[in-house]
Amino acid sequence: MRAMSRMIPQDLRDGIDHALHDLHQRIPAAMGCVVATVDGRLVSHIVDNDADPQRIAAMIGSMVALGETIGKEVRIDRSQYVVVNASNGTLLAQRIPSERELFVLATLARPTTNLGIVLHETRTTAAHVAMQIDDWLQRNASMPT
């Protein structure tokens, strides 16, 4: 699976791209969506403002991991998502819950967007992408990693 973090197969990348496009369309006032590897490599993105998707990818894996660590440390268990709420928007990031959990998803939305909608749609997309990843892994289980 290490090779996958460096070079994601085109069929899997196409599925992730399609899922991100759908997520972006379903959230009113969405400004962007990013999928990255947990080690910060950009996999797919749609960003409508001048935010740098490479920089977002580099940060969201660490942000999710830090949220999970803090959740454990304060005895509330592993966090499910992390939210950055600022005056000009909200960023919600979560791990994609595939079998290997090697990817994270972030959604950036304008402050007028309902956080519940962002959370629901991001979770739904993360679950959909996780199924695609797991299906791909099962189909290619005999391939060397």
Biotite code that builds the C-alpha atoms (Angstrom):
import biotite.structure as struc

atoms = struc.array([
    struc.Atom([0.000, 0.000, 0.000], chain_id="A", res_id=1, res_name="MET", atom_name="CA", element="C"),
    struc.Atom([2.997, 2.326, 0.327], chain_id="A", res_id=2, res_name="ARG", atom_name="CA", element="C"),
    struc.Atom([3.155, 2.585, -3.426], chain_id="A", res_id=3, res_name="ALA", atom_name="CA", element="C"),
    struc.Atom([-0.457, 3.758, -3.434], chain_id="A", res_id=4, res_name="MET", atom_name="CA", element="C"),
    struc.Atom([0.385, 6.798, -1.283], chain_id="A", res_id=5, res_name="SER", atom_name="CA", element="C"),
    struc.Atom([2.891, 7.845, -3.950], chain_id="A", res_id=6, res_name="ARG", atom_name="CA", element="C"),
    struc.Atom([0.873, 7.016, -7.040], chain_id="A", res_id=7, res_name="MET", atom_name="CA", element="C"),
    struc.Atom([-2.830, 6.363, -6.880], chain_id="A", res_id=8, res_name="ILE", atom_name="CA", element="C"),
    struc.Atom([-4.173, 4.242, -9.749], chain_id="A", res_id=9, res_name="PRO", atom_name="CA", element="C"),
    struc.Atom([-6.187, 6.189, -12.308], chain_id="A", res_id=10, res_name="GLN", atom_name="CA", element="C"),
    struc.Atom([-9.440, 4.266, -11.791], chain_id="A", res_id=11, res_name="ASP", atom_name="CA", element="C"),
    struc.Atom([-9.358, 4.962, -8.048], chain_id="A", res_id=12, res_name="LEU", atom_name="CA", element="C"),
    struc.Atom([-8.351, 8.594, -8.612], chain_id="A", res_id=13, res_name="ARG", atom_name="CA", element="C"),
    struc.Atom([-11.270, 9.028, -11.033], chain_id="A", res_id=14, res_name="ASP", atom_name="CA", element="C"),
    struc.Atom([-13.698, 7.707, -8.409], chain_id="A", res_id=15, res_name="GLY", atom_name="CA", element="C"),
    struc.Atom([-12.294, 10.055, -5.766], chain_id="A", res_id=16, res_name="ILE", atom_name="CA", element="C"),
    struc.Atom([-12.435, 13.004, -8.183], chain_id="A", res_id=17, res_name="ASP", atom_name="CA", element="C"),
    struc.Atom([-16.075, 12.225, -8.969], chain_id="A", res_id=18, res_name="HIS", atom_name="CA", element="C"),
    struc.Atom([-16.982, 11.934, -5.268], chain_id="A", res_id=19, res_name="ALA", atom_name="CA", element="C"),
    struc.Atom([-15.341, 15.307, -4.540], chain_id="A", res_id=20, res_name="LEU", atom_name="CA", element="C"),
    struc.Atom([-17.172, 16.957, -7.405], chain_id="A", res_id=21, res_name="HIS", atom_name="CA", element="C"),
    struc.Atom([-20.479, 15.599, -6.074], chain_id="A", res_id=22, res_name="ASP", atom_name="CA", element="C"),
    struc.Atom([-19.654, 16.777, -2.532], chain_id="A", res_id=23, res_name="LEU", atom_name="CA", element="C"),
    struc.Atom([-18.810, 20.250, -3.782], chain_id="A", res_id=24, res_name="HIS", atom_name="CA", element="C"),
    struc.Atom([-22.118, 20.410, -5.651], chain_id="A", res_id=25, res_name="GLN", atom_name="CA", element="C"),
    struc.Atom([-24.212, 19.217, -2.680], chain_id="A", res_id=26, res_name="ARG", atom_name="CA", element="C"),
    struc.Atom([-23.001, 21.834, -0.195], chain_id="A", res_id=27, res_name="ILE", atom_name="CA", element="C"),
    struc.Atom([-24.408, 25.322, -0.619], chain_id="A", res_id=28, res_name="PRO", atom_name="CA", element="C"),
    struc.Atom([-21.624, 27.902, -0.611], chain_id="A", res_id=29, res_name="ALA", atom_name="CA", element="C"),
    struc.Atom([-18.845, 25.307, -0.637], chain_id="A", res_id=30, res_name="ALA", atom_name="CA", element="C"),
    struc.Atom([-15.471, 26.861, -1.381], chain_id="A", res_id=31, res_name="MET", atom_name="CA", element="C"),
    struc.Atom([-13.477, 23.683, -1.713], chain_id="A", res_id=32, res_name="GLY", atom_name="CA", element="C"),
    struc.Atom([-12.920, 20.007, -1.047], chain_id="A", res_id=33, res_name="CYS", atom_name="CA", element="C"),
    struc.Atom([-9.577, 18.245, -0.670], chain_id="A", res_id=34, res_name="VAL", atom_name="CA", element="C"),
    struc.Atom([-8.544, 14.594, -0.341], chain_id="A", res_id=35, res_name="VAL", atom_name="CA", element="C"),
    struc.Atom([-5.005, 13.949, 0.826], chain_id="A", res_id=36, res_name="ALA", atom_name="CA", element="C"),
    struc.Atom([-2.947, 11.081, 2.139], chain_id="A", res_id=37, res_name="THR", atom_name="CA", element="C"),
    struc.Atom([-2.442, 11.110, 5.898], chain_id="A", res_id=38, res_name="VAL", atom_name="CA", element="C"),
    struc.Atom([1.179, 12.092, 5.262], chain_id="A", res_id=39, res_name="ASP", atom_name="CA", element="C"),
    struc.Atom([0.084, 15.237, 3.406], chain_id="A", res_id=40, res_name="GLY", atom_name="CA", element="C"),
    struc.Atom([0.166, 14.373, -0.279], chain_id="A", res_id=41, res_name="ARG", atom_name="CA", element="C"),
    struc.Atom([-2.568, 15.897, -2.424], chain_id="A", res_id=42, res_name="LEU", atom_name="CA", element="C"),
    struc.Atom([-4.825, 13.296, -4.053], chain_id="A", res_id=43, res_name="VAL", atom_name="CA", element="C"),
    struc.Atom([-7.730, 15.357, -5.406], chain_id="A", res_id=44, res_name="SER", atom_name="CA", element="C"),
    struc.Atom([-9.150, 18.832, -4.967], chain_id="A", res_id=45, res_name="HIS", atom_name="CA", element="C"),
    struc.Atom([-11.659, 21.445, -5.960], chain_id="A", res_id=46, res_name="ILE", atom_name="CA", element="C"),
    struc.Atom([-10.842, 24.887, -4.557], chain_id="A", res_id=47, res_name="VAL", atom_name="CA", element="C"),
    struc.Atom([-12.796, 27.965, -5.614], chain_id="A", res_id=48, res_name="ASP", atom_name="CA", element="C"),
    struc.Atom([-10.824, 30.588, -3.728], chain_id="A", res_id=49, res_name="ASN", atom_name="CA", element="C"),
    struc.Atom([-7.104, 31.330, -3.731], chain_id="A", res_id=50, res_name="ASP", atom_name="CA", element="C"),
    struc.Atom([-6.281, 28.711, -1.062], chain_id="A", res_id=51, res_name="ALA", atom_name="CA", element="C"),
    struc.Atom([-3.410, 26.451, -2.078], chain_id="A", res_id=52, res_name="ASP", atom_name="CA", element="C"),
    struc.Atom([-4.635, 22.820, -2.228], chain_id="A", res_id=53, res_name="PRO", atom_name="CA", element="C"),
    struc.Atom([-1.076, 21.495, -1.807], chain_id="A", res_id=54, res_name="GLN", atom_name="CA", element="C"),
    struc.Atom([-0.694, 23.403, 1.464], chain_id="A", res_id=55, res_name="ARG", atom_name="CA", element="C"),
    struc.Atom([-4.147, 22.317, 2.646], chain_id="A", res_id=56, res_name="ILE", atom_name="CA", element="C"),
    struc.Atom([-3.225, 18.685, 1.899], chain_id="A", res_id=57, res_name="ALA", atom_name="CA", element="C"),
    struc.Atom([0.016, 19.067, 3.832], chain_id="A", res_id=58, res_name="ALA", atom_name="CA", element="C"),
    struc.Atom([-1.874, 20.272, 6.914], chain_id="A", res_id=59, res_name="MET", atom_name="CA", element="C"),
    struc.Atom([-5.121, 18.291, 7.099], chain_id="A", res_id=60, res_name="ILE", atom_name="CA", element="C"),
    struc.Atom([-3.563, 14.914, 7.837], chain_id="A", res_id=61, res_name="GLY", atom_name="CA", element="C"),
    struc.Atom([-1.706, 16.404, 10.784], chain_id="A", res_id=62, res_name="SER", atom_name="CA", element="C"),
    struc.Atom([-4.807, 18.275, 11.891], chain_id="A", res_id=63, res_name="MET", atom_name="CA", element="C"),
    struc.Atom([-6.914, 15.106, 11.939], chain_id="A", res_id=64, res_name="VAL", atom_name="CA", element="C"),
    struc.Atom([-4.182, 13.130, 13.723], chain_id="A", res_id=65, res_name="ALA", atom_name="CA", element="C"),
    struc.Atom([-3.805, 15.880, 16.329], chain_id="A", res_id=66, res_name="LEU", atom_name="CA", element="C"),
    struc.Atom([-7.575, 15.928, 16.898], chain_id="A", res_id=67, res_name="GLY", atom_name="CA", element="C"),
    struc.Atom([-7.559, 12.167, 17.404], chain_id="A", res_id=68, res_name="GLU", atom_name="CA", element="C"),
    struc.Atom([-4.651, 12.395, 19.846], chain_id="A", res_id=69, res_name="THR", atom_name="CA", element="C"),
    struc.Atom([-6.260, 15.208, 21.819], chain_id="A", res_id=70, res_name="ILE", atom_name="CA", element="C"),
    struc.Atom([-9.535, 13.275, 22.004], chain_id="A", res_id=71, res_name="GLY", atom_name="CA", element="C"),
    struc.Atom([-7.728, 10.276, 23.467], chain_id="A", res_id=72, res_name="LYS", atom_name="CA", element="C"),
    struc.Atom([-5.678, 12.418, 25.852], chain_id="A", res_id=73, res_name="GLU", atom_name="CA", element="C"),
    struc.Atom([-8.726, 14.133, 27.347], chain_id="A", res_id=74, res_name="VAL", atom_name="CA", element="C"),
    struc.Atom([-10.494, 10.766, 27.616], chain_id="A", res_id=75, res_name="ARG", atom_name="CA", element="C"),
    struc.Atom([-13.290, 11.450, 25.139], chain_id="A", res_id=76, res_name="ILE", atom_name="CA", element="C"),
    struc.Atom([-12.036, 8.789, 22.699], chain_id="A", res_id=77, res_name="ASP", atom_name="CA", element="C"),
    struc.Atom([-10.808, 9.221, 19.144], chain_id="A", res_id=78, res_name="ARG", atom_name="CA", element="C"),
    struc.Atom([-12.259, 12.308, 17.470], chain_id="A", res_id=79, res_name="SER", atom_name="CA", element="C"),
    struc.Atom([-14.450, 11.783, 14.428], chain_id="A", res_id=80, res_name="GLN", atom_name="CA", element="C"),
    struc.Atom([-13.692, 15.094, 12.745], chain_id="A", res_id=81, res_name="TYR", atom_name="CA", element="C"),
    struc.Atom([-11.966, 18.426, 13.334], chain_id="A", res_id=82, res_name="VAL", atom_name="CA", element="C"),
    struc.Atom([-13.517, 21.824, 12.633], chain_id="A", res_id=83, res_name="VAL", atom_name="CA", element="C"),
    struc.Atom([-11.767, 25.134, 12.122], chain_id="A", res_id=84, res_name="VAL", atom_name="CA", element="C"),
    struc.Atom([-14.392, 27.860, 12.332], chain_id="A", res_id=85, res_name="ASN", atom_name="CA", element="C"),
    struc.Atom([-13.179, 31.312, 11.298], chain_id="A", res_id=86, res_name="ALA", atom_name="CA", element="C"),
    struc.Atom([-14.841, 34.605, 10.473], chain_id="A", res_id=87, res_name="SER", atom_name="CA", element="C"),
    struc.Atom([-14.720, 33.929, 6.721], chain_id="A", res_id=88, res_name="ASN", atom_name="CA", element="C"),
    struc.Atom([-15.506, 30.249, 6.632], chain_id="A", res_id=89, res_name="GLY", atom_name="CA", element="C"),
    struc.Atom([-15.382, 26.782, 8.121], chain_id="A", res_id=90, res_name="THR", atom_name="CA", element="C"),
    struc.Atom([-13.033, 23.893, 7.392], chain_id="A", res_id=91, res_name="LEU", atom_name="CA", element="C"),
    struc.Atom([-14.127, 20.409, 8.410], chain_id="A", res_id=92, res_name="LEU", atom_name="CA", element="C"),
    struc.Atom([-11.625, 17.555, 8.153], chain_id="A", res_id=93, res_name="ALA", atom_name="CA", element="C"),
    struc.Atom([-11.924, 13.861, 8.876], chain_id="A", res_id=94, res_name="GLN", atom_name="CA", element="C"),
    struc.Atom([-10.174, 10.604, 8.179], chain_id="A", res_id=95, res_name="ARG", atom_name="CA", element="C"),
    struc.Atom([-11.664, 8.537, 5.358], chain_id="A", res_id=96, res_name="ILE", atom_name="CA", element="C"),
    struc.Atom([-12.797, 5.397, 7.209], chain_id="A", res_id=97, res_name="PRO", atom_name="CA", element="C"),
    struc.Atom([-11.448, 2.783, 4.809], chain_id="A", res_id=98, res_name="SER", atom_name="CA", element="C"),
    struc.Atom([-9.894, -0.418, 6.071], chain_id="A", res_id=99, res_name="GLU", atom_name="CA", element="C"),
    struc.Atom([-6.397, 1.083, 6.015], chain_id="A", res_id=100, res_name="ARG", atom_name="CA", element="C"),
    struc.Atom([-7.368, 4.707, 6.886], chain_id="A", res_id=101, res_name="GLU", atom_name="CA", element="C"),
    struc.Atom([-4.663, 6.287, 4.747], chain_id="A", res_id=102, res_name="LEU", atom_name="CA", element="C"),
    struc.Atom([-6.605, 9.295, 3.484], chain_id="A", res_id=103, res_name="PHE", atom_name="CA", element="C"),
    struc.Atom([-8.274, 12.401, 4.868], chain_id="A", res_id=104, res_name="VAL", atom_name="CA", element="C"),
    struc.Atom([-11.029, 14.590, 3.458], chain_id="A", res_id=105, res_name="LEU", atom_name="CA", element="C"),
    struc.Atom([-11.559, 18.285, 4.121], chain_id="A", res_id=106, res_name="ALA", atom_name="CA", element="C"),
    struc.Atom([-14.452, 20.518, 3.135], chain_id="A", res_id=107, res_name="THR", atom_name="CA", element="C"),
    struc.Atom([-14.156, 24.302, 3.093], chain_id="A", res_id=108, res_name="LEU", atom_name="CA", element="C"),
    struc.Atom([-17.386, 26.308, 3.217], chain_id="A", res_id=109, res_name="ALA", atom_name="CA", element="C"),
    struc.Atom([-18.462, 29.929, 3.525], chain_id="A", res_id=110, res_name="ARG", atom_name="CA", element="C"),
    struc.Atom([-19.686, 31.045, 6.948], chain_id="A", res_id=111, res_name="PRO", atom_name="CA", element="C"),
    struc.Atom([-23.288, 31.136, 5.687], chain_id="A", res_id=112, res_name="THR", atom_name="CA", element="C"),
    struc.Atom([-23.321, 27.365, 5.209], chain_id="A", res_id=113, res_name="THR", atom_name="CA", element="C"),
    struc.Atom([-24.948, 25.251, 7.901], chain_id="A", res_id=114, res_name="ASN", atom_name="CA", element="C"),
    struc.Atom([-22.296, 23.226, 9.759], chain_id="A", res_id=115, res_name="LEU", atom_name="CA", element="C"),
    struc.Atom([-24.678, 20.272, 10.012], chain_id="A", res_id=116, res_name="GLY", atom_name="CA", element="C"),
    struc.Atom([-24.941, 20.105, 6.228], chain_id="A", res_id=117, res_name="ILE", atom_name="CA", element="C"),
    struc.Atom([-21.162, 20.296, 5.866], chain_id="A", res_id=118, res_name="VAL", atom_name="CA", element="C"),
    struc.Atom([-20.725, 17.532, 8.446], chain_id="A", res_id=119, res_name="LEU", atom_name="CA", element="C"),
    struc.Atom([-23.392, 15.258, 6.953], chain_id="A", res_id=120, res_name="HIS", atom_name="CA", element="C"),
    struc.Atom([-22.226, 15.628, 3.367], chain_id="A", res_id=121, res_name="GLU", atom_name="CA", element="C"),
    struc.Atom([-18.544, 15.276, 4.271], chain_id="A", res_id=122, res_name="THR", atom_name="CA", element="C"),
    struc.Atom([-19.218, 12.112, 6.287], chain_id="A", res_id=123, res_name="ARG", atom_name="CA", element="C"),
    struc.Atom([-21.339, 10.669, 3.487], chain_id="A", res_id=124, res_name="THR", atom_name="CA", element="C"),
    struc.Atom([-18.627, 11.356, 0.929], chain_id="A", res_id=125, res_name="THR", atom_name="CA", element="C"),
    struc.Atom([-15.889, 9.967, 3.202], chain_id="A", res_id=126, res_name="ALA", atom_name="CA", element="C"),
    struc.Atom([-17.871, 6.740, 3.602], chain_id="A", res_id=127, res_name="ALA", atom_name="CA", element="C"),
    struc.Atom([-18.435, 6.521, -0.162], chain_id="A", res_id=128, res_name="HIS", atom_name="CA", element="C"),
    struc.Atom([-14.735, 7.068, -0.904], chain_id="A", res_id=129, res_name="VAL", atom_name="CA", element="C"),
    struc.Atom([-13.826, 4.505, 1.776], chain_id="A", res_id=130, res_name="ALA", atom_name="CA", element="C"),
    struc.Atom([-15.962, 1.913, -0.021], chain_id="A", res_id=131, res_name="MET", atom_name="CA", element="C"),
    struc.Atom([-14.210, 2.721, -3.301], chain_id="A", res_id=132, res_name="GLN", atom_name="CA", element="C"),
    struc.Atom([-10.784, 2.342, -1.674], chain_id="A", res_id=133, res_name="ILE", atom_name="CA", element="C"),
    struc.Atom([-11.715, -0.919, 0.036], chain_id="A", res_id=134, res_name="ASP", atom_name="CA", element="C"),
    struc.Atom([-13.211, -2.313, -3.179], chain_id="A", res_id=135, res_name="ASP", atom_name="CA", element="C"),
    struc.Atom([-10.058, -1.366, -5.079], chain_id="A", res_id=136, res_name="TRP", atom_name="CA", element="C"),
    struc.Atom([-7.877, -2.986, -2.411], chain_id="A", res_id=137, res_name="LEU", atom_name="CA", element="C"),
    struc.Atom([-9.917, -6.208, -2.566], chain_id="A", res_id=138, res_name="GLN", atom_name="CA", element="C"),
    struc.Atom([-9.749, -6.360, -6.356], chain_id="A", res_id=139, res_name="ARG", atom_name="CA", element="C"),
    struc.Atom([-5.986, -5.840, -6.256], chain_id="A", res_id=140, res_name="ASN", atom_name="CA", element="C"),
    struc.Atom([-5.149, -7.866, -3.138], chain_id="A", res_id=141, res_name="ALA", atom_name="CA", element="C"),
    struc.Atom([-2.803, -10.139, -5.045], chain_id="A", res_id=142, res_name="SER", atom_name="CA", element="C"),
    struc.Atom([-0.741, -7.209, -6.341], chain_id="A", res_id=143, res_name="MET", atom_name="CA", element="C"),
    struc.Atom([2.498, -6.448, -4.469], chain_id="A", res_id=144, res_name="PRO", atom_name="CA", element="C"),
    struc.Atom([2.326, -3.378, -2.216], chain_id="A", res_id=145, res_name="THR", atom_name="CA", element="C"),
])
